[in-house]
Amino acid sequence: MHVERVPVPVATRAPHGTTNCYVLGTDRALLVDPPAESDALDAALSDRTVAAVAVTHHHPDHVGAVGHYAREHDATVWCRRGREAAFRAAASVAPDRTFVEGTTVRADGPVQVLDTPGHAPEHVAFAVPDGVVCGDVAVAEGSVVVGAPEGDMRAYCSSLRRLWACDPDRLYPGHGPVIEDPRATCERLLDHRYDRERRVRAAIGEGARTLDEITDAAYEKDVSAVRQLAVATVRAHVEKLAVEGQVRWDGERAAPA
């Protein structure tokens, strides 16, 4: 199946300043994550029939043009079952159909839905014969934001391990270039999370109790410019550790288990 990546400029926290929209197929294409209207995307779709539109998750930098391209191409709009209201609020359009883990969305060929929560609770990926459109689960460089309360670090690490086990030929991420070494990338991202987790656990062991105290101790660099994101990330790590019985957490203060 033909996969075309179209980076679209959009307001996003990603360093590239773009979100990748993917066109899967040619004769009856599935459009994934149209973040905004763009000339480049219009050109990519000019000689195609778009049969369906779907998103990996509902963040604003992935859903902004769902309604526009669905109307322009009279396409079926899909979303995660059980998340219809949230999808409609985010995309300003109601879904026509819903999918779950294992659903096959038909384009030129089969596109299978994979549950990959963590970055967002409704996050999914789309498996095609030569790879996986993975949204914000993985990036070729840097790391992915997983911040509580919406982000779930335990689920995110499980999603990375799932992609590693799938061993696709390549990953098509929501931001940045195509990932040609999926397993190595998943391992790098997991190592990053486990290293941060060790730092968080050590900070709590050494007496840090509040999220601000843990953040100050767990980061080796100045995070003042992204303080809110850093604290949200630390909270996600603390919540993961608490579920696993490695620390105690009452919602405000942490302590060694």
C-alpha positions in Angstrom: 0.0 0.0 0.0 1.3 3.4 -0.9 2.0 5.6 2.1 2.6 9.4 1.6 3.8 11.6 4.5 2.7 15.3 4.2 4.2 17.5 6.9 1.7 20.3 7.6 2.7 23.5 9.5 0.5 23.8 12.6 0.7 25.1 16.2 2.3 22.3 18.0 4.8 21.7 20.8 6.8 19.4 18.5 10.2 21.0 17.6 9.6 20.6 13.8 6.6 22.9 13.9 4.6 20.5 11.8 2.4 17.5 12.2 2.6 14.6 9.7 -0.6 13.8 7.8 -0.6 10.4 6.1 -2.3 9.4 2.9 -2.7 5.6 2.9 -3.5 4.2 -0.5 -4.4 5.8 -3.8 -7.7 4.8 -5.4 -9.5 4.7 -2.0 -7.3 6.4 0.5 -7.4 6.6 4.2 -6.4 10.1 5.5 -4.8 10.0 8.9 -4.3 13.0 11.2 -5.1 16.0 8.9 -4.1 18.8 11.3 -4.9 21.8 9.1 -5.7 22.8 5.6 -2.6 23.1 3.4 -1.6 23.5 -0.2 0.7 20.5 0.0 -2.0 18.3 1.4 -4.5 19.5 -1.2 -2.0 18.6 -3.9 -1.4 15.2 -2.5 -5.2 14.5 -2.5 -5.9 16.1 -5.9 -5.8 12.9 -7.9 -7.1 10.5 -5.2 -10.4 9.4 -3.8 -10.4 9.7 -0.1 -12.7 7.1 1.3 -12.1 7.7 5.0 -10.6 10.0 7.6 -9.3 9.0 11.0 -6.9 10.2 13.7 -4.4 8.6 16.0 -5.6 10.8 18.9 -7.6 13.9 19.6 -4.9 16.5 20.3 -5.5 19.8 18.4 -2.4 19.5 16.3 -3.8 16.2 14.8 -7.5 16.9 14.2 -7.9 20.5 12.9 -8.9 19.7 9.3 -10.8 16.4 9.8 -14.1 18.1 9.0 -12.8 20.0 6.1 -11.3 17.1 4.2 -14.2 14.8 5.1 -16.6 17.3 3.6 -14.4 18.0 0.5 -14.1 14.3 -0.3 -17.4 13.0 1.1 -15.4 10.7 3.2 -16.4 8.5 6.2 -15.1 9.8 9.5 -13.9 7.2 12.0 -13.0 7.5 15.7 -12.2 5.3 18.7 -15.4 3.6 20.1 -16.3 5.1 23.4 -14.6 8.4 22.6 -17.2 9.8 20.3 -18.1 12.8 22.4 -14.4 13.8 23.0 -13.7 13.3 19.3 -16.6 15.6 18.3 -15.5 18.2 20.7 -11.9 18.1 19.4 -12.6 17.8 15.7 -15.9 19.7 15.5 -17.4 16.9 13.5 -19.4 13.8 14.5 -17.9 10.4 13.6 -19.8 8.2 11.1 -18.2 5.0 12.3 -16.1 3.8 15.2 -13.3 1.3 15.5 -11.7 -0.8 18.3 -8.5 -2.8 18.6 -8.3 -5.1 15.6 -10.8 -3.3 13.4 -9.8 -3.2 9.8 -10.4 0.0 8.0 -10.5 -0.6 4.3 -8.5 1.7 2.0 -6.7 0.3 -1.1 -5.9 -2.5 1.2 -6.4 -3.4 4.9 -5.4 -1.0 7.6 -5.6 -2.5 11.1 -6.2 -0.5 14.2 -3.8 -1.1 17.2 -4.5 0.3 20.6 -1.4 2.3 21.7 -2.5 4.5 24.7 -0.3 6.5 26.9 0.4 9.8 25.2 -3.4 10.1 25.2 -6.0 7.7 26.5 -7.6 7.2 23.1 -4.4 6.9 21.2 -4.3 4.3 18.4 -1.9 3.3 15.6 -2.7 2.1 12.1 -0.8 -0.9 10.7 -0.2 -1.2 7.0 1.8 -3.9 5.2 5.1 -2.0 5.3 4.9 -0.3 8.7 2.8 1.4 11.4 1.5 4.9 11.4 2.2 5.4 15.1 1.1 9.0 15.9 2.8 10.3 19.0 4.1 7.0 20.4 7.5 7.4 18.8 9.8 10.0 17.2 13.1 9.6 15.4 14.9 12.1 17.7 14.1 13.4 21.2 11.2 12.1 23.2 7.4 12.2 23.4 5.5 14.1 26.1 3.6 11.9 28.5 2.1 14.2 31.1 -0.5 13.5 33.7 -3.4 13.6 34.2 -4.2 12.7 30.5 -0.9 10.9 29.9 -0.4 7.4 31.4 3.3 6.4 31.7 2.6 2.8 32.4 0.4 2.5 29.3 2.9 4.4 27.2 5.7 2.1 28.0 3.5 -0.9 27.2 2.6 0.7 23.8 6.3 1.1 23.1 6.9 -2.5 24.0 4.0 -3.5 21.8 5.5 -1.7 18.8 8.8 -3.3 19.5 7.1 -6.8 19.5 5.3 -6.0 16.2 8.7 -5.4 14.6 7.4 -3.4 11.7 9.6 -2.4 8.8 9.3 1.2 9.7 7.3 3.6 11.8 5.4 6.6 10.4 5.4 9.1 13.3 3.2 12.1 14.0 6.2 14.5 14.0 9.5 14.4 12.2 11.0 11.9 9.7 10.0 8.3 9.1 11.7 5.9 11.5 13.6 3.3 9.7 14.9 1.5 12.8 11.7 0.9 14.8 13.1 -1.6 17.4 16.2 0.6 18.2 13.9 3.7 18.5 11.5 1.9 20.8 14.4 0.8 23.0 15.9 4.3 23.1 12.6 5.8 24.1 12.1 3.1 26.8 15.6 3.6 28.1 14.9 7.3 28.4 11.7 6.7 30.4 13.3 4.1 32.7 16.2 6.5 33.3 13.8 9.3 34.3 11.9 6.8 36.4 15.1 5.9 38.3 15.8 9.6 38.9 12.2 10.2 40.2 12.5 7.1 42.5 15.9 8.3 43.8 14.6 11.8 44.4 11.7 10.4 46.5 14.1 8.1 48.4 16.3 11.1 49.2 13.4 13.1 50.7 11.6 14.9 47.8 7.9 14.8 48.5 6.0 17.3 46.3 6.0 17.3 42.5 8.0 20.5 42.4 10.6 19.0 44.7 10.8 15.8 42.7 11.1 17.7 39.5 13.9 19.8 40.8 15.8 16.7 41.8 15.0 14.4 38.9 16.1 16.8 36.1 19.8 17.4 35.5 19.1 20.4 33.3 17.2 23.7 33.6 13.5 23.0 32.7 12.2 26.5 33.6 11.0 27.1 30.0 9.0 23.9 30.0 8.3 23.7 33.8 4.6 22.7 33.4 5.4 19.9 31.1 8.2 18.6 33.3 6.0 18.6 36.4 3.2 16.8 34.4 5.8 14.2 33.2 7.1 13.7 36.8 3.5 13.2 38.0 3.0 10.5 35.3 6.1 8.7 36.5 5.1 9.0 40.2 1.6 7.6 39.3 3.2 4.6 37.5 5.5 3.9 40.4 2.6 4.1 42.8 0.5 1.6 40.8 3.5 -0.7 40.8 4.0 -0.4 44.6 7.4 1.2 44.4 6.3 4.5 46.0 3.4 5.9 48.0 1.4 8.8 46.5 -1.7 10.5 47.9 -2.1 12.9 45.0 0.0 15.6 46.6 2.9 14.0 48.4 5.1 11.0 47.6 7.1 8.8 49.9 9.1 5.6 49.6 7.0 2.5 49.7 
